[in-house]
């Protein structure tokens, strides 16, 4: 009885998924912590040449700036993590927790924990990451639009929570599509 429990496919999936998620999530936190300080040549090299977190943040803000320009909202990036409205009404600061690495870690862990071909794992992982990235870009655009138009701020629900709710809903939809698609391919 005990040996069959450890060979249960569902149990093994949960162990792989949770292990991968924790590894990915905490690796991101570790990477952020070592690249935030330029204390030696190694961390400086990582910061200057391999800082995927900053690349991700820059791409979200830059694309958001371009989209805002297309819809008539004049804004510009200030430094690496601030985008300001030209109208002097304000702007936003994209801190590390707003980049989406937690949701991306969740998605990657889910896909990699499944028993599918490597090429399918890569395709599904990248697809999910792109969708999360697009959602994040739209979140920035909507926030800048709201600031520009002086929408009231909710005391009960912030944009980070809304982003997470919306992202996880889409991730669960993607999981549903993934399971349906992979089940039909394996038959």
C-alpha positions, -999 to +999 in steps of 0.1 A: +000+000+000+027+024+010+048+019-022+017+024-045+011+058-029+046+070-038+041+058-074+008+076-078+010+098-109-011+126-093+011+127-062+043+127-082+029+156-103+021+176-072+055+170-058+072+180-090+050+210-095+055+224-059+092+217-060+097+234-094+075+264-083+095+269-052+128+266-070+118+291-098+102+315-074+130+316-049+156+316-076+140+348-089+141+363-054+177+352-050+187+367-084+170+400-075+188+402-042+223+396-057+218+419-087+204+447-065+239+450-049+269+455-071+293+443-045+317+423-066+327+416-102+303+386-104+272+404-093+281+434-115+285+410-145+251+395-137+235+429-134+250+442-166+246+412-189+221+386-175+195+406-156+164+391-171+142+407-144+152+442-155+148+433-191+113+421-184+104+453-165+119+475-192+100+457-219+067+460-201+072+497-195+086+505-229+057+487-247+032+504-224+048+538-232+044+530-270+008+518-266+000+549-245+014+571-272-008+553-298-040+560-278-031+596-270-016+594-235+017+612-235+042+596-211+078+588-208+101+565-189+122+579-161+151+556-153+146+519-151+113+515-133+092+547-135+069+558-162+055+593-158+027+612-176+038+643-194+007+661-180+024+661-145-006+642-131+017+614-119+028+581-131+038+547-117+067+528-104+070+492-113+086+475-083+099+439-084+067+423-071+047+439-100+068+423-128+050+390-127+078+365-119+056+347-094+029+340-119+054+331-145+071+307-121+037+291-114+030+286-151+065+272-159+063+248-129+029+235-140+040+229-176+073+214-168+058+191-142+036+175-168+048+144-188+048+158-223+075+162-250+102+188-244+092+209-275+056+211-262+069+221-227+089+249-243+060+261-265+034+261-237+058+278-213+066+306-237+030+310-247+019+314-211+048+338-204+039+360-234+002+361-223+012+372-187+036+398-202+008+412-224-016+413-194+011+432-175+016+457-204-022+463-205-023+468-167+003+496-170-016+512-199-049+511-180-033+525-148-018+554-168-052+560-185-068+560-151-043+584-137-046+607-167-084+607-164-084+610-126-103+579-119-110+573-082-088+550-063-104+520-046-097+516-010-106+479-011-088+464-041-055+476-056-042+470-091-017+444-081-044+422-066-066+427-097-036+418-119-030+386-099-067+376-100-070+383-137-037+366-145-045+335-125-079+333-141-062+333-175-036+308-163-064+285-152-081+289-186-047+281-202-044+250-179-079+239-190-069+244-227-036+227-221-052+196-205-078+193-232-052+197-260-026+174-245-053+148-237-064+147-273-028+145-286-020+116-263-051+095-274 
